[in-house]
Amino acid sequence: MISDNTLETVNIIDSEESEYESDDRDDWRSDVIKGHFETSKMVDEALSGLKETSEDAQDLLMSTISVSDMWNSYQDKFKLACKKLGERIEADEREREEMMKKYGRVFKRGHHHKLSTNATIVRQQAKFIRKERKSMNF
């Protein structure tokens, strides 16, 4: 059998341990709450930084898209200009070939006029007309 003294000793030890455990538990709870608060604070800062970074990335993406669109537009205009230049060169070559067929005799005789366009022919005709008028005036 257990004596009353032994029970009192056990009760005293149990109460001291429970006080010690409750102090430890309170400290632990306090540490957990502090840790949770600090972690929440760091998460909020990280999320706000992430939001700013996301907005910056969206702005950069939009500016990149606008620059890309602008260069695509320039590229399309450049291709169109090259195509028109090629067409003008081909038309000029056809015109030159027609003039060579038409005025080939003139070139063979040693008259090396530059007959590259219709404008040149018109200027040469105007000179001829002026010379004729001068020769008619006696």
CNS distance restraints for C-alpha pairs under 8 A (distance, minus, plus):
assign (resid   2 and name CA) (resid   6 and name CA) 6.43 0.50 0.50
assign (resid   2 and name CA) (resid   7 and name CA) 7.24 0.50 0.50
assign (resid   3 and name CA) (resid   7 and name CA) 6.63 0.50 0.50
assign (resid   4 and name CA) (resid   8 and name CA) 6.20 0.50 0.50
assign (resid   5 and name CA) (resid   9 and name CA) 6.21 0.50 0.50
assign (resid   6 and name CA) (resid  10 and name CA) 6.22 0.50 0.50
assign (resid   7 and name CA) (resid  11 and name CA) 6.10 0.50 0.50
assign (resid   8 and name CA) (resid  12 and name CA) 6.14 0.50 0.50
assign (resid   9 and name CA) (resid  13 and name CA) 6.20 0.50 0.50
assign (resid  10 and name CA) (resid  14 and name CA) 6.04 0.50 0.50
assign (resid  11 and name CA) (resid  15 and name CA) 6.07 0.50 0.50
assign (resid  12 and name CA) (resid  16 and name CA) 6.18 0.50 0.50
assign (resid  13 and name CA) (resid  17 and name CA) 6.08 0.50 0.50
assign (resid  14 and name CA) (resid  18 and name CA) 6.01 0.50 0.50
assign (resid  15 and name CA) (resid  19 and name CA) 6.11 0.50 0.50
assign (resid  16 and name CA) (resid  20 and name CA) 6.07 0.50 0.50
assign (resid  17 and name CA) (resid  21 and name CA) 5.87 0.50 0.50
assign (resid  18 and name CA) (resid  22 and name CA) 5.92 0.50 0.50
assign (resid  19 and name CA) (resid  23 and name CA) 6.16 0.50 0.50
assign (resid  20 and name CA) (resid  24 and name CA) 6.17 0.50 0.50
assign (resid  21 and name CA) (resid  25 and name CA) 5.88 0.50 0.50
assign (resid  22 and name CA) (resid  26 and name CA) 5.99 0.50 0.50
assign (resid  23 and name CA) (resid  27 and name CA) 6.14 0.50 0.50
assign (resid  24 and name CA) (resid  28 and name CA) 5.97 0.50 0.50
assign (resid  25 and name CA) (resid  29 and name CA) 6.03 0.50 0.50
assign (resid  26 and name CA) (resid  30 and name CA) 6.02 0.50 0.50
assign (resid  27 and name CA) (resid  31 and name CA) 6.09 0.50 0.50
assign (resid  28 and name CA) (resid  32 and name CA) 6.09 0.50 0.50
assign (resid  29 and name CA) (resid  33 and name CA) 6.09 0.50 0.50
assign (resid  30 and name CA) (resid  34 and name CA) 6.12 0.50 0.50
assign (resid  31 and name CA) (resid  35 and name CA) 5.96 0.50 0.50
assign (resid  32 and name CA) (resid  36 and name CA) 5.99 0.50 0.50
assign (resid  33 and name CA) (resid  37 and name CA) 6.12 0.50 0.50
assign (resid  34 and name CA) (resid  38 and name CA) 6.15 0.50 0.50
assign (resid  35 and name CA) (resid  39 and name CA) 5.95 0.50 0.50
assign (resid  36 and name CA) (resid  40 and name CA) 5.98 0.50 0.50
assign (resid  37 and name CA) (resid  41 and name CA) 6.13 0.50 0.50
assign (resid  38 and name CA) (resid  42 and name CA) 6.25 0.50 0.50
assign (resid  39 and name CA) (resid  43 and name CA) 6.11 0.50 0.50
assign (resid  40 and name CA) (resid  44 and name CA) 6.11 0.50 0.50
assign (resid  41 and name CA) (resid  45 and name CA) 6.29 0.50 0.50
assign (resid  42 and name CA) (resid  46 and name CA) 6.08 0.50 0.50
assign (resid  43 and name CA) (resid  47 and name CA) 6.02 0.50 0.50
assign (resid  44 and name CA) (resid  48 and name CA) 6.13 0.50 0.50
assign (resid  45 and name CA) (resid  49 and name CA) 6.12 0.50 0.50
assign (resid  46 and name CA) (resid  50 and name CA) 5.99 0.50 0.50
assign (resid  47 and name CA) (resid  51 and name CA) 6.05 0.50 0.50
assign (resid  48 and name CA) (resid  52 and name CA) 6.31 0.50 0.50
assign (resid  49 and name CA) (resid  53 and name CA) 6.09 0.50 0.50
assign (resid  50 and name CA) (resid  54 and name CA) 5.97 0.50 0.50
assign (resid  51 and name CA) (resid  55 and name CA) 6.22 0.50 0.50
assign (resid  52 and name CA) (resid  56 and name CA) 6.16 0.50 0.50
assign (resid  53 and name CA) (resid  57 and name CA) 6.03 0.50 0.50
assign (resid  54 and name CA) (resid  58 and name CA) 6.15 0.50 0.50
assign (resid  55 and name CA) (resid  59 and name CA) 6.21 0.50 0.50
assign (resid  56 and name CA) (resid  60 and name CA) 6.16 0.50 0.50
assign (resid  57 and name CA) (resid  61 and name CA) 6.00 0.50 0.50
assign (resid  58 and name CA) (resid  62 and name CA) 6.12 0.50 0.50
assign (resid  59 and name CA) (resid  63 and name CA) 6.23 0.50 0.50
assign (resid  60 and name CA) (resid  64 and name CA) 6.02 0.50 0.50
assign (resid  61 and name CA) (resid  65 and name CA) 6.12 0.50 0.50
assign (resid  62 and name CA) (resid  66 and name CA) 6.24 0.50 0.50
assign (resid  63 and name CA) (resid  67 and name CA) 6.17 0.50 0.50
assign (resid  64 and name CA) (resid  68 and name CA) 6.05 0.50 0.50
assign (resid  65 and name CA) (resid  69 and name CA) 6.07 0.50 0.50
assign (resid  66 and name CA) (resid  70 and name CA) 6.11 0.50 0.50
assign (resid  67 and name CA) (resid  71 and name CA) 6.21 0.50 0.50
assign (resid  68 and name CA) (resid  72 and name CA) 6.10 0.50 0.50
assign (resid  69 and name CA) (resid  73 and name CA) 6.12 0.50 0.50
assign (resid  70 and name CA) (resid  74 and name CA) 6.24 0.50 0.50
assign (resid  71 and name CA) (resid  75 and name CA) 5.97 0.50 0.50
assign (resid  72 and name CA) (resid  76 and name CA) 6.10 0.50 0.50
assign (resid  73 and name CA) (resid  77 and name CA) 6.16 0.50 0.50
assign (resid  74 and name CA) (resid  78 and name CA) 5.95 0.50 0.50
assign (resid  75 and name CA) (resid  79 and name CA) 6.10 0.50 0.50
assign (resid  76 and name CA) (resid  80 and name CA) 6.17 0.50 0.50
assign (resid  77 and name CA) (resid  81 and name CA) 6.09 0.50 0.50
assign (resid  78 and name CA) (resid  82 and name CA) 6.10 0.50 0.50
assign (resid  79 and name CA) (resid  83 and name CA) 6.08 0.50 0.50
assign (resid  80 and name CA) (resid  84 and name CA) 6.16 0.50 0.50
assign (resid  81 and name CA) (resid  85 and name CA) 6.07 0.50 0.50
assign (resid  82 and name CA) (resid  86 and name CA) 6.07 0.50 0.50
assign (resid  83 and name CA) (resid  87 and name CA) 6.19 0.50 0.50
assign (resid  84 and name CA) (resid  88 and name CA) 6.12 0.50 0.50
assign (resid  85 and name CA) (resid  89 and name CA) 6.12 0.50 0.50
assign (resid  86 and name CA) (resid  90 and name CA) 6.13 0.50 0.50
assign (resid  87 and name CA) (resid  91 and name CA) 6.06 0.50 0.50
assign (resid  88 and name CA) (resid  92 and name CA) 6.02 0.50 0.50
assign (resid  89 and name CA) (resid  93 and name CA) 6.10 0.50 0.50
assign (resid  90 and name CA) (resid  94 and name CA) 6.16 0.50 0.50
assign (resid  91 and name CA) (resid  95 and name CA) 6.09 0.50 0.50
assign (resid  92 and name CA) (resid  96 and name CA) 6.02 0.50 0.50
assign (resid  92 and name CA) (resid 116 and name CA) 7.55 0.50 0.50
assign (resid  92 and name CA) (resid 117 and name CA) 7.27 0.50 0.50
assign (resid  93 and name CA) (resid  97 and name CA) 6.13 0.50 0.50
assign (resid  94 and name CA) (resid  98 and name CA) 6.17 0.50 0.50
assign (resid  95 and name CA) (resid  99 and name CA) 6.14 0.50 0.50
assign (resid  95 and name CA) (resid 116 and name CA) 7.81 0.50 0.50
assign (resid  95 and name CA) (resid 117 and name CA) 7.27 0.50 0.50
assign (resid  96 and name CA) (resid 100 and name CA) 6.07 0.50 0.50
assign (resid  96 and name CA) (resid 115 and name CA) 7.44 0.50 0.50
assign (resid  96 and name CA) (resid 116 and name CA) 5.92 0.50 0.50
assign (resid  96 and name CA) (resid 117 and name CA) 7.32 0.50 0.50
assign (resid  97 and name CA) (resid 101 and name CA) 6.20 0.50 0.50
assign (resid  98 and name CA) (resid 102 and name CA) 6.06 0.50 0.50
assign (resid  99 and name CA) (resid 103 and name CA) 5.52 0.50 0.50
assign (resid  99 and name CA) (resid 104 and name CA) 7.30 0.50 0.50
assign (resid  99 and name CA) (resid 115 and name CA) 7.45 0.50 0.50
assign (resid 100 and name CA) (resid 104 and name CA) 4.65 0.50 0.50
assign (resid 100 and name CA) (resid 107 and name CA) 7.98 0.50 0.50
assign (resid 103 and name CA) (resid 107 and name CA) 6.92 0.50 0.50
assign (resid 104 and name CA) (resid 108 and name CA) 6.25 0.50 0.50
assign (resid 105 and name CA) (resid 109 and name CA) 6.30 0.50 0.50
assign (resid 106 and name CA) (resid 110 and name CA) 6.90 0.50 0.50
assign (resid 106 and name CA) (resid 111 and name CA) 5.64 0.50 0.50
assign (resid 106 and name CA) (resid 112 and name CA) 7.65 0.50 0.50
assign (resid 107 and name CA) (resid 111 and name CA) 5.17 0.50 0.50
assign (resid 107 and name CA) (resid 112 and name CA) 5.54 0.50 0.50
assign (resid 107 and name CA) (resid 113 and name CA) 7.54 0.50 0.50
assign (resid 114 and name CA) (resid 120 and name CA) 7.67 0.50 0.50
assign (resid 115 and name CA) (resid 120 and name CA) 5.97 0.50 0.50
assign (resid 115 and name CA) (resid 121 and name CA) 6.42 0.50 0.50
assign (resid 116 and name CA) (resid 120 and name CA) 6.67 0.50 0.50
assign (resid 117 and name CA) (resid 121 and name CA) 6.77 0.50 0.50
assign (resid 118 and name CA) (resid 122 and name CA) 6.24 0.50 0.50
assign (resid 119 and name CA) (resid 123 and name CA) 6.25 0.50 0.50
assign (resid 120 and name CA) (resid 124 and name CA) 6.20 0.50 0.50
assign (resid 121 and name CA) (resid 125 and name CA) 6.07 0.50 0.50
assign (resid 122 and name CA) (resid 126 and name CA) 6.13 0.50 0.50
assign (resid 123 and name CA) (resid 127 and name CA) 6.39 0.50 0.50
assign (resid 124 and name CA) (resid 128 and name CA) 6.32 0.50 0.50
assign (resid 125 and name CA) (resid 129 and name CA) 6.17 0.50 0.50
assign (resid 126 and name CA) (resid 130 and name CA) 6.21 0.50 0.50
assign (resid 127 and name CA) (resid 131 and name CA) 6.21 0.50 0.50
assign (resid 128 and name CA) (resid 132 and name CA) 6.23 0.50 0.50
assign (resid 129 and name CA) (resid 133 and name CA) 6.28 0.50 0.50
assign (resid 130 and name CA) (resid 134 and name CA) 6.31 0.50 0.50
assign (resid 131 and name CA) (resid 135 and name CA) 6.26 0.50 0.50
assign (resid 132 and name CA) (resid 136 and name CA) 6.26 0.50 0.50
assign (resid 133 and name CA) (resid 137 and name CA) 6.45 0.50 0.50
